[in-house]
Amino acid sequence: MYLKLFEGKYNMNKSEFKRAMCCGLGRCVVELSSSGNINKYKNIVLWGCLHHLSYDKVFEGTRAYYVYKLTEFFQDEMFFLCPVAEKFSSLSACADSDTFAHCCELLCCFAESGNDFAEQILKEKYADLYSFLSEESDKAKLKKASVNFENLCVYSDSLYGFSFFCKICKDIGELFLHKKDADFSWFYHNGESRFGKKRVQAFLKKKAVKENEYAVFYDRLCLENVKEQDTTARAETTAKRIEKVRKGTESLRDRLRLRYNKNLQQSNFLAEMIRSTNDENRKAQLLQCFCEDCPIKSEDLIAYYQKGNIALKKEALRILSERRESQLREFALMVLQEDPGNGSVVILLLNNGLPGDEKILFSALIKLKIDYGDSENWHDAFSAVMVADFKKISVPKEVLYYIYENSLCSFCRGSAIRLLARKRWLTEDILHECLYDSNYEIRLWAEKKLNRKTAGNAKTDL
């Protein structure tokens, strides 16, 4: 894909460039391709190489490829590679998995371009991690290390192809033979996707007959792959969680699971527990079992917010924010005066606002602090804006532009640009910079849209 420049050049300052890079905007690529002094951004790009920038690796992947493409503009590969290699080598087997994955994939980008040093670092880390998994007995450490090992294995598949995938299958089988339990299903599914399900299964089935390592790998990850629980099993699990709640022994995870897996009778039981306790912290915990379907009336939840402690206020407001009732607009405006930086208040106003409230909504949205530390607050509000269209709630274009420009989550950004395009609000500048976005789906979408546009213009000229 060639870089198609357009008339509007940004000429960003350093802080603007860093913010755009953290968001993953293609604007950084456009700036580096058109600026007469890109060296002022060099250390910022290095900082990006050394930090995991994506909001959620599960949905977005890492931003490694994105920052790697930024490094190419400087034609000084070792300036970026050496610090990344040093950091990756220093990471322990149990290091933060997001940081590990980012550094690992970034090194793979350098290795794919033919850098032998990057490849050497990756091979050394593979040997170190495998040795750790073979010798460690602590289950908690093994679990963390196996996640990093799996990341390394998945990214290595792109470097070395099917033969290396087969070697890893054997290595993992060896770990299984030595009673090292870990979940490597992502590695297995990625292999099927990359090399073909029939090819992978045929190879493993053939090798399993002769070699124990392949046999145990085949049994664990091919024959006994993750099975969906049937309805009865799910019902039994929900009943067990309800019983734990009754005893007061449930975990936060249990409460969050109950939000989406409980029947009407169980909901009423939980609601009665909330009403009957005077312990505000316990009330707040029990409210975590609900979304907007909570049987407790809105006026009671408002009272919890007005008279309760911080925890109870938070959960009561969270549930109220998802409801659409006539009296909730005035409540939203009141809370907005008290707590203007609360994402749940933005959602409450979004769901209950009236025509003419667009300026209030935008003003509330831009007061949210957007950072990695308190991501739930702003991200929940941005996500609510993205689904508002399905609820027939009008969202002004200024709000969509703001989310595109400022969201650290590229999934939200992708939703915003598609909605902007559907409403014919998408500018040419944004469409072109989307070609270089950190998110692959956005890049692909922009390329297809521009191709269709070019083809349409060509037909018009005939």
N, C-alpha and C positions, 0 to 999 in steps of 0.2 A: 504494500500500500504506500503510495507516494504522498508526500505532505502537500496538500492543496492549501496554499495560503489565501487569506482573504484580506480585504482592505483594512479592517479594524485591527490595529496592532495594540497590544495591551501595555507594554512598557511598565511592567509591575515593579514595585519596590520589593525588598527582600521579605518583609513580613507578609505581603500579599502573595508572593510566590510560595512561601512555606505553607500558608493556609490552604492555597489551591492544591498543593502537593498532598497535604494531609487528607483533603477531601478526595483526591484522585482525579481531579479535573484534567481533561486533555489540554486545557489552556496552558499548562506548563510546557508541553511539547511545542505548542505554537509559539510561545514566548522564546524558548531556546532556539527555535529555527529562524526567528526574525530579529532577535536582539543583537545589537552591535557589541554588547559587552556581557557575554554569558558567564564570565568568570566570577561575577559577583554572586552567582547562584551556586557555585561549585560546592562550597562547604554545606549549603543547605541540602543539596542532593546527597552528599555524603551522609549527613544526618539521617536522611530518609532511608539510605541503605542500611543503617545500623539500627533502625527501629521498625517494629511491626506496626504498619499504618492502617490496616483494614479494620473496619468496625467489627465484623463478625466473620471469622475465617470459614465457618461452616457454610455460610451462604455466599460469601464473596471470594473465598480463597485468600491467598496473600496478595500483597501489592508488589511482589518481587519483580515480575516482568515489567510492570509499569516503571519502577524506579530504575531498572536496568536500562530501559530505553532512554531514560533521561541521561544516564551516565555516558551513553554513546556519543552525545553531542560534544563532549569535552575531549574526546580522543586521548584519554589518559587512563587507560584501563587499570593499571596497578595502583593508582591513587585511590580508587574505590575498592578494588579487590583485596588489597593487603589488610586494611582494617576489618573488612567483613570476614576474611579468612581467620584473622586473629581472634575475633569475637566468637566465631563459630567453633573454633578449636577449643576455646576456653569454656564453652558451655558444658555443664555436667550432663550426665545421662538423664537426670531427673529435672532438667531445666524447663522453664515455661515453654509449653508446646507451641504457642503462637510465635514466640520469638525464634524458637528452633526452626519451625517450618519456614518462616520468612528468610532467615539466613541460608537455610538449606536450598530452597528454591532459587534464591538469588545466585548462589554458587553454581547451581546447575545451569543457569542462564549463561554465566561466564564460561563454564565447561563446554556447553553446546556450541559456543562460538570458537572453540578450539583451544581454550586456555588450559594447559597441562597442570599448572599449579592448582587451579580450582578443582580439577578432577582428583588430584592427589589428596587434597584436604578432605574431600568427600569420601574417598576410599579409606582414609585413616579413621574418620569418624564412624564409618560402617564397622570397621574392625573393633574399635573401642566399645561401641554400643553392643555389639554382638557378644563380646567378651563379658561385658557387665551383665547382660541378660543371662548368660550361661552360668555365671558364678554367684549372682545375688540371690538371697533367699527371702528378703523382706518383701512382702506382697505389695505394700504401698509404693515402694520404690520401683518394683518390677512393673507395676501398672503405668507409672509415669514414663519410665524408660521405654516401655513397649510402644507407647503413643509416638514418641520421638523416632523410634526405630521404624515404625510403620510409615511415618512421613518421609523419612529418608529413602525407604524402599520404593514408595510410590513415585517420588520425584526421580529416582534413579532409573526407573523403567523408561522414562522419556529419553534418557541418555544412552542406555545400552541395549534396549530392545528385548526381544523375547528370550534370548539365551540367559540374560541376567535375571529376568523374571523367574525362570526355571531354577536358577541357582538359589535365589531367595526362598522359593518354595521349599527347597531341600533344607536350607539353613533353618527355616522356621519349623519344619518337621523335626529337625534335630532338637530344637528347644522343647517341642512337645514331648518327645521321647524322654527328655530329662525332667519331666513334670513341671515345665515352665508354662503356666496357663496365662494366655493373653488373647485378646480379641484382635485378629488381623483380617477381619472380614472386608474392611475397606480396601486393603491391599489386594485381596482376592477379586473383589468386584471390579476394581479398577483394571486389573489384568484382563478380566473377561471383556470389559468394554474396549480396552486398547488393542488387544490381540485377537479377540473373537472368542465367544463362549465355547463353541464347538472345538476349536483348536486347543484351548486351554484344558478343557475337560478330557479330550482324547489323549493329550500328552500325559496328564496326571494319572489317568486310569491305566495307561500302558506302563508308566514307571512304577506305579504302586504295586504292581505284581512282583517286581524284582527288588525294590529298595524300601526299607522300612520307613525312612524319612519321608519319602513321597507318600507312602501308604497312610501314615498318620495324618499328614497334611490333607490328603484327599478325604479322609474320613471326617476330619474336623470341619473343613471349610467348604467341601463340595457336597458330600452326602448328607451332612448334618447342618446344612446352612440354616440361617435364622428363619424360624417358622412363625407365622402369624398366630397369636393367641386366638382361640375361638371365643365366642360370646360368653360361654359358661365360665371359662377361666378368667376373663376380664371382670365378670360379675363377682366371682369369688374374691378377686384381688381388691375390688372396691369395698366389698363387705368387710374385709380384713382392715382396710384403712379406716373405715367408719368406726370399727371396734377400737382401734388404736386411739382415734380422736376421743371416743367416750372415756377411755382410760387416761387420756392426756399424755400418751407416749408417742404420738405421731411426730414425724419430722416435717420440715418445711416442704420437702419434696412430696410427701404424702398429701399435704394440703393443696399444693399446686396441681397435683394429679386429679384430685377430687373436683377441681373446677369443671372438668370436662367429662367426668365419669361418675355420675351419681343419678339416681332416679328421684322422682318427686318426693317419695316417702323419706328418703335419706336427706334430701334438701330441707324438708320441714323439720326433721330431727335436729339437724345442725343449726337451723334458725332458732329453734327453741332453746338450744344450748346457749346461743348468743344472748337471747333475751333473759335467760335465767341467771347468768353470772354477773356479778358486780365488778369483777376484775377486768379493768379496761385493756390490759395487755392480752388477756385471754380472749376478750371480744375481738380484738384486732387480729389475733391469730386465726380464729374461727372464720372471720370474714375473708381470709385468704383462700378459703375453700370455694368462693363464689366469684362470678362475674356479674353482669347486669341482671342475671336471672335470680338473684337473691330474693327470697320470699319476704324479707323485711321491707316495710314501706319506706318510701323516700323521706317522708317527714321524720321518721325515726332515725334514719341515717343522717339526716341534716342535724338532728339533735346530738347524735354521736359526734359529728364534726364540731359543733359549736361548744360542746361541754367536755369532750374527751381529751385524752393526752395525745402526744404527737403521733404515736403508732395508730391509735384509733382514728384520728383525723385522716391520716393517709389512706387507710383502707376504706373508710366510709366514702371519701371523696373519689377514690378510684372506681368504686362500684357506681356511684351516682353519675360519674362522667360518661358512662356508656348508655345512660338512659335518656329518653326524649319525652319530657313532660313539661306542661305549660309553666309550672311554677319554678322550674329549674333555671330559667334564664336569669331571673332576678337574683337567685342564689349565686349563680356564676359571677354576675357583675359584682356582688358583694365580696365574694372570696377573692376576686381579681384585685380588688383594692387592698386586701389584707396580704395576699401572697402572689404578687405579679409574676414571679419566676417559676410557678408550679405548672408542670406540663399537664397534669390532670385537669386543671382549671381551663386550659386552652381546649382540651377535648370536650369538657362540659359545655363551654361556650359554643364550640363548633357544632355540637349536636343539638343545641337548644337556641341558637341565635336566630334573630329575625332579619329580614332584608334591611340593610342599612347598618348592620353590625360588622361589616367587612373591615372597616378601619380599626375597630376595637380588637377584632381577631388578629389582624396583622400586627398591631401594636403589642399584643400579648405574646405573639409568637416570637418576635424579635427580642423580647426580654429574656428568653430561655438561654441559659448558658450551654453552649455546645462544646463539649469536650469528651475525652475518653473516660474521665473519672466518674462522671454522673450521667452516663449515657442513657439510662432508662428514662430519665425525666424528659429529655428533648426527643428521644427516638420514639417513644410512645405517642407523643403529640404529632410528630411527622407522619407516623404510620396511620394515625387516625385521619389525617388530612387525605392520605392516599386512598382510603376506602370511603371517604365522604361522598365521592361521585356515585358509588354504587347505592348509597342511601338517598340519592337525589338531593344532596346538600350542595348548594352552590359554593364554590371556592374561588376567590378572586385570583387573577393571574399573578399578582404581586406575591401571593403566598407560595405559588408553585415555583416562581423564579427564585424566591428566597431559599426554598428547600433545595433546588438544584444547585444554587451557589454555595450553600453552607453545610449541607448534610455530610457527615463523615461516613454515612452508610450509602454505598453505591446502589444498593437495592432500592432504597427510597428515591435516589436520584433518577434511576431508570424509570420508576413509576411516574415521577414528575415530568420527565421529558416526553414520555408517551402520552400523558394527559395534555401537555402543552401542544403536542403535535395534533392530537385529536380535535382540540378546540381551535386549531390554526393560530396559536400564539407563539409557536417556536420560531426563533430568529435564525437567520442563515449562519450567524457567527456561532451560536450554540451548536447547531447541527454539525458544523465543520469540526469544532473542537471535540465533539463526541467521538469522532473517528479515532481519537488517541486517549480516550478515557481509560481509567484503571480497570474498569469492568468489561470483560470480554463480550458479554451480551449487549452492552450499550454500543461498543465498537461495531459489532456485527449489524445491529439494528441501524445505526447511522449509515454504514456503508451501503446496505440494501436500499435505504430510503433515498440516498443520494443517487444511486444507480438508477432507481426507478424515475427519479426526477430528471436525470440526464437523458434517459431514454424517451421520456415524455416530451422534453424540449426538442430532441432530435426529430421526433415525428411532427411536431408543430412547425419546424423549419422546412420540412419537405414541401 
